Amino acid sequence: MSDEKEIKNLNNLTKVDFKNKQVEFKDEFISRAEVHSILSANFGRISDQWFKFSTTWNYNAYQTFMDMDKYLILIYLVQKSFRHYADILIIHSEEQFYTKEEFEIEKINLIEISEDLSIAKETVRRKINELNEDKIIMRKGKKIILKPLTFVHQRPKHSVKTLSVFLNTCSKYLATQDWFGQPVEAKKIEEFIRKNFTLVWRFFFRFKIPFLIRQRKFHGDLETFIVNGTIFANNIVRLKEKYKDNPITKKTYSDDLGEENFLEWAKFIILSKETIVGMNASSISEITGIPRATVIRKLRISEKTGMIFKDKRQLYTIGKSYKAKLKDLGKVFSENQIDLCKFISTFFELYRNPNINKNL
């Protein structure tokens, strides 16, 4: 779709009733089974780039409001506009999308948001009112209008670049298969995302929002997830240094989507008896952007539940409850991994579609 056509339609796309709209983009692209199998088998090798992206995204998300539930509600609302543009086959670049004045969502209520995000209705009401008071959104009956500040607060300036590096790393492993072709440079991936932003980020949010919902449910709240996840990532990096020449894999079968490989890797991380140098509260605060006092409060709670262990040096590592909850945690890991691989599959299918990527 040309820039001229996109600009021409900019002022005609402010209202839509999402109750009466159905997404018409195809869900089946390249073989998700093969993508999942390859990436899951090699996740220990690509995890560094994944955690770099996740850390950047979490940091920026938290800094927006110092409140992850509020940010989750915000991106849920922004996703509505992405869905709308996909439905009517319009693609906006990052620059075009973030210069819009406002976007109106019709027929959406607090119960719908609460149920979709698994957040208590009263919490949703309070967060929506705060967003309204700060002029980030406007409530008008059953409508919610996304104001200019919505787009300012949500714009993923740094995340696009780090995501591009991660997808480049994935492409190197996928390129070991004839059906994929050559690896794709990070710079070209970044250019493609920014040019086709509303399309790509719509699929990214289809992965990211359920990912956050699962983590919130498992950890109790998203700030605790970010704190505990940072410690978990540290364990992975430390173990990777010790086992870099001995990756953990299992034989892959055509019908398991690579899940057994990934779960075997996750179990190895959690059940390892290797001595790991942990992290202190100050380091976690610096990495996550969460104030040290809040980090300490979350750590104390997680320490009491056994999710996190603190040694004599005040350093934190994975606790025994991770092992006790291995089955539940494995389910969360598996579902998130499946969705991540769906997003990666979708992205590269979009990238290699000559009707979308005119540079091919």
C-alpha positions as CSV (number, residue, x, y, z in Angstrom):
1,M,0.0,0.0,0.0
2,S,1.5,3.3,-1.1
3,D,2.3,6.2,1.3
4,E,-0.1,8.4,-0.7
5,K,-3.0,6.1,-0.1
6,E,-2.1,5.8,3.6
7,I,-2.0,9.6,4.0
8,K,-5.2,10.0,2.1
9,N,-7.0,7.7,4.5
10,L,-5.6,9.1,7.7
11,N,-8.6,11.3,8.5
12,N,-11.2,8.7,7.7
13,L,-10.3,6.0,10.2
14,T,-11.2,7.4,13.6
15,K,-14.3,5.4,14.5
16,V,-15.1,1.7,14.5
17,D,-17.4,-0.6,16.4
18,F,-15.2,-3.6,17.4
19,K,-18.1,-5.7,18.4
20,N,-19.1,-6.0,14.8
21,K,-15.7,-6.5,13.3
22,Q,-13.9,-9.7,12.6
23,V,-10.2,-10.1,12.0
24,E,-9.6,-11.3,8.5
25,F,-5.8,-11.8,8.4
26,K,-4.9,-15.4,8.0
27,D,-3.5,-17.2,11.0
28,E,-1.6,-19.8,9.1
29,F,1.7,-18.7,7.6
30,I,4.9,-20.7,7.4
31,S,5.2,-23.9,9.3
32,R,4.8,-23.0,13.0
33,A,5.7,-26.6,14.0
34,E,9.1,-26.3,12.3
35,V,9.7,-22.8,13.6
36,H,8.8,-23.9,17.1
37,S,10.9,-27.0,16.9
38,I,14.0,-25.2,15.8
39,L,13.8,-22.3,18.1
40,S,12.8,-24.3,21.1
41,A,15.7,-26.7,20.6
42,N,18.0,-23.7,20.4
43,F,16.4,-21.4,23.0
44,G,19.4,-21.7,25.3
45,R,21.5,-20.2,22.4
46,I,19.1,-17.3,21.6
47,S,18.0,-16.6,25.1
48,D,20.5,-13.7,25.6
49,Q,18.9,-11.7,22.8
50,W,15.4,-12.5,24.0
51,F,16.2,-11.3,27.6
52,K,17.9,-8.2,26.3
53,F,14.7,-7.4,24.4
54,S,12.4,-8.3,27.3
55,T,14.5,-6.2,29.7
56,T,14.3,-3.2,27.4
57,W,10.6,-3.6,26.9
58,N,9.9,-4.1,30.7
59,Y,12.0,-1.1,31.6
60,N,10.3,1.2,29.2
61,A,6.8,-0.1,30.0
62,Y,7.3,0.4,33.8
63,Q,8.8,3.9,33.3
64,T,5.7,5.0,31.5
65,F,3.4,5.1,34.6
66,M,5.4,3.3,37.3
67,D,2.4,1.0,37.2
68,M,2.4,-2.1,35.0
69,D,-1.4,-2.8,35.2
70,K,-2.1,0.7,33.9
71,Y,0.3,0.2,31.1
72,L,-1.2,-3.2,30.2
73,I,-4.6,-1.5,30.0
74,L,-3.1,1.2,27.8
75,I,-1.6,-1.3,25.3
76,Y,-4.9,-3.3,25.3
77,L,-6.7,-0.2,24.1
78,V,-4.0,0.7,21.6
79,Q,-4.3,-2.8,20.2
80,K,-7.8,-2.0,19.2
81,S,-6.6,0.5,16.7
82,F,-4.1,-2.0,15.3
83,R,-6.9,-4.5,14.8
84,H,-9.1,-2.0,13.1
85,Y,-6.4,-1.1,10.5
86,A,-5.7,-4.8,9.9
87,D,-9.4,-5.4,9.3
88,I,-9.7,-2.8,6.7
89,L,-6.3,-3.7,5.1
90,I,-4.6,-0.4,5.9
91,I,-1.0,-0.4,7.1
92,H,0.5,2.7,8.8
93,S,4.1,3.3,9.3
94,E,5.4,4.1,12.9
95,E,5.7,7.8,12.0
96,Q,2.2,8.0,10.5
97,F,0.5,6.1,13.4
98,Y,2.1,8.2,16.1
99,T,1.2,11.5,14.5
100,K,-2.5,10.8,14.8
101,E,-4.6,13.2,16.8
102,E,-7.0,10.7,18.4
103,F,-8.7,7.3,17.9
104,E,-12.2,6.5,19.0
105,I,-13.2,3.0,20.3
106,E,-16.9,2.4,20.4
107,K,-18.9,0.1,22.6
108,I,-16.2,-1.0,25.1
109,N,-16.9,-1.3,28.8
110,L,-15.0,-2.0,32.0
111,I,-16.3,-5.6,32.3
112,E,-14.9,-6.4,28.9
113,I,-11.5,-5.0,29.8
114,S,-11.5,-6.7,33.1
115,E,-12.4,-10.1,31.7
116,D,-9.9,-9.9,28.8
117,L,-7.0,-8.9,31.0
118,S,-8.0,-10.9,34.1
119,I,-7.8,-7.7,36.2
120,A,-10.4,-6.9,38.8
121,K,-13.2,-4.6,37.6
122,E,-12.6,-2.1,40.4
123,T,-8.9,-2.0,39.5
124,V,-9.7,-1.4,35.9
125,R,-12.1,1.3,36.8
126,R,-9.5,3.1,38.9
127,K,-6.8,2.8,36.3
128,I,-9.1,4.0,33.5
129,N,-10.2,7.0,35.7
130,E,-6.5,7.9,36.3
131,L,-5.8,7.7,32.6
132,N,-8.8,9.9,32.0
133,E,-7.7,12.5,34.6
134,D,-4.3,12.6,33.1
135,K,-5.8,13.3,29.7
136,I,-4.2,10.2,28.2
137,I,-7.7,8.9,27.2
138,M,-11.2,10.3,27.3
139,R,-14.3,8.4,28.5
140,K,-17.4,9.4,26.7
141,G,-20.3,7.2,27.6
142,K,-19.4,3.7,26.4
143,K,-16.7,5.1,24.2
144,I,-13.1,5.5,24.9
145,I,-11.1,8.0,22.9
146,L,-7.3,7.6,22.7
147,K,-5.8,11.1,23.0
148,P,-2.4,12.2,21.6
149,L,-0.8,11.4,25.0
150,T,-1.8,7.8,24.5
151,F,0.4,7.5,21.5
152,V,3.3,9.4,23.1
153,H,3.3,7.1,26.2
154,Q,3.0,3.9,24.2
155,R,5.5,4.5,21.4
156,P,8.2,1.7,21.5
157,K,11.1,3.8,20.4
158,H,13.8,1.5,21.8
159,S,12.0,-1.8,21.7
160,V,11.7,-2.0,17.9
161,K,15.5,-2.0,17.6
162,T,16.1,-4.7,20.3
163,L,13.3,-6.8,18.9
164,S,14.9,-6.5,15.5
165,V,18.2,-7.9,16.9
166,F,16.3,-10.8,18.5
167,L,14.5,-11.6,15.2
168,N,17.8,-11.5,13.3
169,T,19.2,-14.1,15.7
170,C,16.2,-16.3,15.2
171,S,16.6,-16.0,11.4
172,K,20.1,-17.4,11.7
173,Y,18.8,-20.6,13.2
174,L,15.8,-20.8,10.9
175,A,18.1,-20.3,7.9
176,T,19.6,-23.7,8.6
177,Q,16.5,-25.0,6.9
178,D,16.1,-24.8,3.1
179,W,12.5,-23.6,3.3
180,F,13.5,-20.5,5.2
181,G,16.1,-19.0,3.0
182,Q,18.9,-16.6,4.0
183,P,19.1,-14.9,7.5
184,V,17.6,-11.4,7.6
185,E,19.8,-8.4,8.8
186,A,18.6,-6.7,11.9
187,K,18.7,-3.3,10.1
188,K,16.3,-4.6,7.4
189,I,14.0,-6.1,10.0
190,E,13.9,-2.8,11.9
191,E,13.1,-0.8,8.7
192,F,10.4,-3.3,7.9
193,I,8.8,-3.0,11.3
194,R,8.8,0.8,11.3
195,K,7.4,0.9,7.8
196,N,4.6,-1.6,8.5
197,F,4.2,-0.7,12.1
198,T,0.5,-1.2,12.7
199,L,0.5,-4.6,11.1
200,V,3.6,-6.0,12.8
201,W,2.8,-4.5,16.2
202,R,-0.7,-5.9,16.1
203,F,0.7,-9.4,15.9
204,F,3.3,-8.5,18.6
205,F,0.6,-7.5,21.0
206,R,-1.3,-10.7,20.2
207,F,1.7,-12.4,21.7
208,K,2.7,-9.9,24.4
209,I,-0.7,-9.2,26.1
210,P,-1.5,-12.9,26.8
211,F,2.1,-13.4,27.9
212,L,1.7,-10.6,30.5
213,I,-1.6,-11.9,31.6
214,R,-0.2,-15.4,32.3
215,Q,2.8,-13.9,34.1
216,R,0.6,-11.7,36.2
217,K,-1.6,-14.6,37.2
218,F,1.4,-16.8,38.1
219,H,3.4,-14.2,40.0
220,G,0.5,-12.2,41.5
221,D,1.4,-8.9,39.8
222,L,3.5,-7.7,36.9
223,E,6.1,-5.9,39.0
224,T,6.8,-9.1,40.9
225,F,7.1,-10.9,37.6
226,I,9.7,-8.4,36.4
227,V,11.7,-8.6,39.6
228,N,11.6,-12.4,39.7
229,G,12.1,-12.7,36.0
230,T,15.3,-10.6,36.2
231,I,16.6,-13.1,38.8
232,F,15.6,-16.0,36.7
233,A,17.3,-14.5,33.6
234,N,20.5,-14.0,35.7
235,N,20.4,-17.8,36.6
236,I,20.1,-18.6,32.9
237,V,23.0,-16.4,31.9
238,R,25.2,-17.8,34.7
239,L,24.4,-21.4,33.8
240,K,24.9,-20.7,30.1
241,E,28.4,-19.6,30.9
242,K,29.1,-23.0,32.6
243,Y,27.3,-25.1,30.0
244,K,28.0,-23.2,26.8
245,D,29.6,-26.3,25.2
246,N,26.9,-28.6,26.3
247,P,23.5,-27.4,25.2
248,I,20.5,-29.2,26.7
249,T,18.4,-30.8,24.0
250,K,16.2,-33.8,23.3
251,K,15.3,-35.6,20.2
252,T,12.5,-33.7,18.5
253,Y,9.4,-35.4,17.0
254,S,7.4,-33.9,14.2
255,D,4.2,-33.6,16.3
256,D,5.5,-32.0,19.5
257,L,6.2,-28.5,18.2
258,G,9.6,-28.7,19.9
259,E,7.9,-28.4,23.3
260,E,9.9,-31.3,24.9
261,N,13.1,-29.6,24.0
262,F,12.1,-26.3,25.5
263,L,10.7,-27.8,28.7
264,E,13.8,-29.9,29.1
265,W,15.9,-26.7,28.9
266,A,13.5,-25.0,31.4
267,K,13.7,-27.9,33.9
268,F,17.5,-27.9,33.7
269,I,17.6,-24.2,34.6
270,I,15.2,-24.6,37.6
271,L,16.5,-27.9,38.9
272,S,20.2,-27.2,38.5
273,K,22.2,-27.6,41.7
274,E,25.1,-25.5,40.4
275,T,26.1,-22.6,42.6
276,I,25.0,-19.4,41.0
277,V,26.1,-15.9,41.9
278,G,22.9,-14.0,42.6
279,M,21.9,-10.4,42.2
280,N,21.4,-7.7,44.9
281,A,18.4,-5.4,45.1
282,S,20.3,-2.4,43.8
283,S,21.2,-4.2,40.6
284,I,17.7,-5.4,40.1
285,S,16.4,-1.9,40.5
286,E,18.9,-0.5,38.0
287,I,18.0,-3.1,35.4
288,T,14.2,-3.0,35.8
289,G,13.8,0.7,36.5
290,I,11.7,-0.2,39.5
291,P,12.6,1.8,42.7
292,R,14.8,0.0,45.1
293,A,12.3,0.2,47.9
294,T,9.6,-1.5,45.7
295,V,12.1,-4.1,44.6
296,I,12.9,-4.9,48.2
297,R,9.2,-5.2,49.1
298,K,8.6,-7.6,46.2
299,L,11.7,-9.6,47.0
300,R,10.6,-10.0,50.6
301,I,7.2,-11.4,49.5
302,S,8.8,-13.7,47.0
303,E,11.3,-14.9,49.6
304,K,8.5,-15.7,52.0
305,T,6.7,-17.8,49.3
306,G,10.0,-19.5,48.4
307,M,10.1,-18.2,44.9
308,I,13.3,-16.4,45.6
309,F,16.2,-17.3,47.8
310,K,18.5,-14.8,49.6
311,D,22.0,-15.9,50.6
312,K,24.2,-14.5,53.4
313,R,25.6,-11.9,51.0
314,Q,22.1,-10.5,50.3
315,L,22.2,-11.9,46.8
316,Y,19.0,-13.4,45.3
317,T,18.6,-16.5,43.2
318,I,15.8,-18.9,42.2
319,G,14.1,-20.4,45.3
320,K,12.7,-23.8,46.1
321,S,9.1,-22.9,45.2
322,Y,10.1,-22.6,41.5
323,K,10.9,-26.3,41.7
324,A,7.7,-27.1,43.7
325,K,5.7,-25.3,41.1
326,L,7.5,-26.8,38.1
327,K,4.4,-28.2,36.6
328,D,2.5,-24.9,36.7
329,L,5.5,-23.0,35.6
330,G,6.2,-25.4,32.8
331,K,2.7,-24.8,31.5
332,V,3.2,-21.0,31.6
333,F,6.6,-21.4,29.8
334,S,5.2,-23.7,27.2
335,E,2.2,-21.5,26.4
336,N,4.4,-18.4,26.2
337,Q,6.9,-20.2,24.0
338,I,4.2,-21.4,21.6
339,D,2.8,-17.9,21.3
340,L,6.3,-16.4,20.8
341,C,7.0,-18.8,18.0
342,K,3.7,-18.0,16.4
343,F,4.7,-14.4,16.4
344,I,8.1,-15.1,14.9
345,S,6.5,-17.3,12.2
346,T,4.0,-14.6,11.4
347,F,6.6,-11.9,11.3
348,F,8.9,-13.7,8.7
349,E,5.9,-14.6,6.6
350,L,4.9,-11.0,6.5
351,Y,8.5,-9.9,5.8
352,R,8.8,-12.4,2.9
353,N,5.4,-11.4,1.4
354,P,6.2,-9.3,-1.7
355,N,2.8,-7.6,-1.5
356,I,3.9,-6.1,1.8
357,N,7.6,-5.9,1.6
358,K,8.2,-4.1,-1.7
359,N,12.0,-4.4,-1.3
360,L,12.0,-8.1,-1.9
